[in-house]
Amino acid sequence: MGNEEQVTIVGAGIVGICCALSLQERDIPVRLVDRGMPGQQTSFGNAGVISPWSIVPQALPGIWKKNPGWLLNPDGPLSVRPNYWPRMIPWGLRFLRHSHASAVGPVSDAMEVLCANSIDLFRRHLSGTGHEGLVVDSCYVHAFRHAGMAKLDAIDYRIRKEKGGTLELIGSDELRRLEPALSKEFQAAVLIKGQARALSPGKIGTILADKARAGGAEFEQIELTSLFKDSNGEWVLKSADKNLVAKKVVLAAGIWSAQLLEQLGLKVPLVAERGYHVGFPEPGVELNNSVMDVDNKVVASSMLEGLRLAGTSEFAHIDAPADKRQQKKLIRQAQKLCPDLNTDQSTFWMGHRPSLPNSLPVLGPITGQEGLFGAFGHSHYGLMMAPKSGELIADLLSGRRTNIDLAPYASNRF
Ligand SMILES: Cc1cc2nc3c(=O)[nH]c(=O)nc-3n(C[C@H](O)[C@H](O)[C@H](O)COP(=O)(O)OP(=O)(O)OC[C@H]3O[C@@H](n4cnc5c(N)ncnc54)[C@H](O)[C@@H]3O)c2cc1C
């Protein structure tokens, strides 16, 4: 028999860990299940942007005009592996349907719910750990090579401003003062203020998982092969080593959530939108903020491990090997961004953004599966949306009433 009160969380990425902490704050005991070390998969290698203002969906009006150019450019930010097209086409059509002007407002509102308090919530979770400095205040510097392209009335900036974001357009002199390490090629920048950045997303995962453990969380390091209900109506979490039994399960297994659901006969349009980073452990230069090279759609940030440049959207099967060409491409882009960067040593990483077609995750009960809750599909925003996702899941499981409508995150919305 499973522990009556305990909630079992499948996946100890940043989303699962934040669910655990919020449940513990409501005196609900938790068990985290992961095949690896907490926070060391997708949640390890991201760009570290934590923003209340990442409330702009990926699917925007007119995106369909940009995609072909990006796909045809080998140095572009978007690629699809040839054998992935059959899966990509239906997902892409759904994605494009969400780019209609009438869809953008509601999605942006629902993103805002998950992003608005992200900085405060991270600081609350980190408080008392001795590692409070892992999240620091930051601007988001969107750097442009052509001053004429930096327009505050572009749709993505308009959405942020309409919702209260403080944005400023600066020219090359001011940009030089703010970020001396940036190439002089950059002529202008849009500053998005009131953000934060993670100095080590992987370390944040480790520290917060340790906090959960110190608060009584059990950890099971096993790889689940399936998830099903037994004749007593309890969930069985099956692995090669042992089976676990649970009354309530939160599925927070990132991109791998789809495989576990598929065995229950449930299909969610979750795809592996793979991304890459290169890291420079001895960079010799430092950035003061999160910096996006808008032309190349890559984000750079100085972290504890050195300078990291992250980006690329590559749609491919989960298990397809990393594309080694991405390493050279990202190193070239990093050199163009910061000409004095020391690239003698570099690290290379690939991760899987768990992407649904409308930039919103699944949060809440899985339709028709009593006791099973979803917390997956955070695509480009999983670090910053994790703490609020944890709050919403914990509210739901503790029966706390909130005035937040979970319909935009429903598992059966597609
Ligand atoms: C290049 C790149 C840059 C990014 N930049 C940002 C950014 O700046 N800001 C931001 O907010 N987001 C960013 N993201 C997105 C963010 O990293 C993800 O949305 C987030 O990490 C997803 O977290 P997760 O906990 O859902 O998944 P994961 O971190 O992947 O965790 C899932 C966990 O489930 C476990 N698991 C899976 N299947 C099983 C199984 N069968 N049995 C046992 N365990 C299992 C895995 O081992 C893993 O630990 C970026 C992503 C990429 C790739």
The ligand as an SDF file (V2000), in Angstrom:
LIG
                    3D

 53 58  0  0  0  0  0  0  0  0999 V2000
   19.5800   25.4400  -24.7300 C   0  0  0  0  0  0  0  0  0  0  0  0
   18.4490   25.6810  -23.7470 C   0  0  0  0  0  0  0  0  0  0  0  0
   18.3350   26.9200  -23.1380 C   0  0  0  0  0  0  0  0  0  0  0  0
   17.2970   27.1630  -22.2330 C   0  0  0  0  0  0  0  0  0  0  0  0
   17.2470   28.3660  -21.5920 N   0  0  0  0  0  0  0  0  0  0  0  0
   16.2700   28.5940  -20.6560 C   0  0  0  0  0  0  0  0  0  0  0  0
   16.2850   29.7780  -19.8830 C   0  0  0  0  0  0  0  0  0  0  0  0
   17.1620   30.6250  -20.0180 O   0  0  0  0  0  0  0  0  0  0  0  0
   15.2870   29.9530  -18.9750 N   0  0  0  0  0  0  0  0  0  0  0  0
   14.2990   29.0200  -18.7810 C   0  0  0  0  0  0  0  0  0  0  0  0
   13.3920   29.2610  -17.9850 O   0  0  0  0  0  0  0  0  0  0  0  0
   14.3080   27.8620  -19.4840 N   0  0  0  0  0  0  0  0  0  0  0  0
   15.2700   27.6120  -20.3910 C   0  0  0  0  0  0  0  0  0  0  0  0
   15.3010   26.4230  -21.0720 N   0  0  0  0  0  0  0  0  0  0  0  0
   14.2330   25.4420  -20.8450 C   0  0  0  0  0  0  0  0  0  0  0  0
   14.4100   24.6680  -19.5400 C   0  0  0  0  0  0  0  0  0  0  0  0
   15.7300   24.2360  -19.3810 O   0  0  0  0  0  0  0  0  0  0  0  0
   13.4460   23.4690  -19.5140 C   0  0  0  0  0  0  0  0  0  0  0  0
   12.1370   23.8880  -19.8190 O   0  0  0  0  0  0  0  0  0  0  0  0
   13.4460   22.8160  -18.1280 C   0  0  0  0  0  0  0  0  0  0  0  0
   14.7450   22.4600  -17.7460 O   0  0  0  0  0  0  0  0  0  0  0  0
   12.5300   21.6000  -18.0840 C   0  0  0  0  0  0  0  0  0  0  0  0
   12.6180   21.0920  -16.7770 O   0  0  0  0  0  0  0  0  0  0  0  0
   11.9380   19.7310  -16.3840 P   0  0  0  0  0  0  0  0  0  0  0  0
   12.1250   19.5490  -14.9200 O   0  0  0  0  0  0  0  0  0  0  0  0
   10.5500   19.6980  -16.9330 O   0  0  0  0  0  0  0  0  0  0  0  0
   12.7430   18.6150  -17.2280 O   0  0  0  0  0  0  0  0  0  0  0  0
   14.1540   17.9210  -16.9880 P   0  0  0  0  0  0  0  0  0  0  0  0
   15.1510   18.8520  -16.4230 O   0  0  0  0  0  0  0  0  0  0  0  0
   14.5090   17.2430  -18.2610 O   0  0  0  0  0  0  0  0  0  0  0  0
   13.8350   16.8480  -15.8720 O   0  0  0  0  0  0  0  0  0  0  0  0
   13.1190   15.6600  -16.1330 C   0  0  0  0  0  0  0  0  0  0  0  0
   13.6910   14.5910  -15.1990 C   0  0  0  0  0  0  0  0  0  0  0  0
   12.9280   13.3880  -15.3550 O   0  0  0  0  0  0  0  0  0  0  0  0
   13.8110   12.2950  -15.2650 C   0  0  0  0  0  0  0  0  0  0  0  0
   13.1780   11.1560  -15.9540 N   0  0  0  0  0  0  0  0  0  0  0  0
   12.6580   11.1670  -17.2000 C   0  0  0  0  0  0  0  0  0  0  0  0
   12.1460    9.9600  -17.5050 N   0  0  0  0  0  0  0  0  0  0  0  0
   12.3670    9.1700  -16.4380 C   0  0  0  0  0  0  0  0  0  0  0  0
   12.0960    7.8020  -16.1470 C   0  0  0  0  0  0  0  0  0  0  0  0
   11.4810    7.0090  -17.0510 N   0  0  0  0  0  0  0  0  0  0  0  0
   12.4730    7.3100  -14.9430 N   0  0  0  0  0  0  0  0  0  0  0  0
   13.0980    8.0970  -14.0360 C   0  0  0  0  0  0  0  0  0  0  0  0
   13.4020    9.4020  -14.2490 N   0  0  0  0  0  0  0  0  0  0  0  0
   13.0370    9.9260  -15.4450 C   0  0  0  0  0  0  0  0  0  0  0  0
   15.0740   12.7820  -15.9560 C   0  0  0  0  0  0  0  0  0  0  0  0
   16.1960   12.0300  -15.5490 O   0  0  0  0  0  0  0  0  0  0  0  0
   15.1370   14.2420  -15.5380 C   0  0  0  0  0  0  0  0  0  0  0  0
   15.9500   14.4340  -14.3900 O   0  0  0  0  0  0  0  0  0  0  0  0
   16.3360   26.1510  -21.9670 C   0  0  0  0  0  0  0  0  0  0  0  0
   16.4760   24.8950  -22.5660 C   0  0  0  0  0  0  0  0  0  0  0  0
   17.5260   24.6500  -23.4350 C   0  0  0  0  0  0  0  0  0  0  0  0
   17.6760   23.2760  -24.0290 C   0  0  0  0  0  0  0  0  0  0  0  0
  1  2  1  0
  2  3  1  0
  2 52  2  0
  3  4  2  0
  4  5  1  0
  4 50  1  0
  5  6  2  0
  6  7  1  0
  6 13  1  0
  7  8  2  0
  7  9  1  0
  9 10  1  0
 10 11  2  0
 10 12  1  0
 12 13  2  0
 13 14  1  0
 14 15  1  0
 14 50  1  0
 15 16  1  0
 16 17  1  0
 16 18  1  0
 18 19  1  0
 18 20  1  0
 20 21  1  0
 20 22  1  0
 22 23  1  0
 23 24  1  0
 24 25  2  0
 24 26  1  0
 24 27  1  0
 27 28  1  0
 28 29  2  0
 28 30  1  0
 28 31  1  0
 31 32  1  0
 32 33  1  0
 33 34  1  0
 33 48  1  0
 34 35  1  0
 35 36  1  0
 35 46  1  0
 36 37  1  0
 36 45  1  0
 37 38  2  0
 38 39  1  0
 39 40  1  0
 39 45  2  0
 40 41  1  0
 40 42  2  0
 42 43  1  0
 43 44  2  0
 44 45  1  0
 46 47  1  0
 46 48  1  0
 48 49  1  0
 50 51  2  0
 51 52  1  0
 52 53  1  0
M  END
$$$$
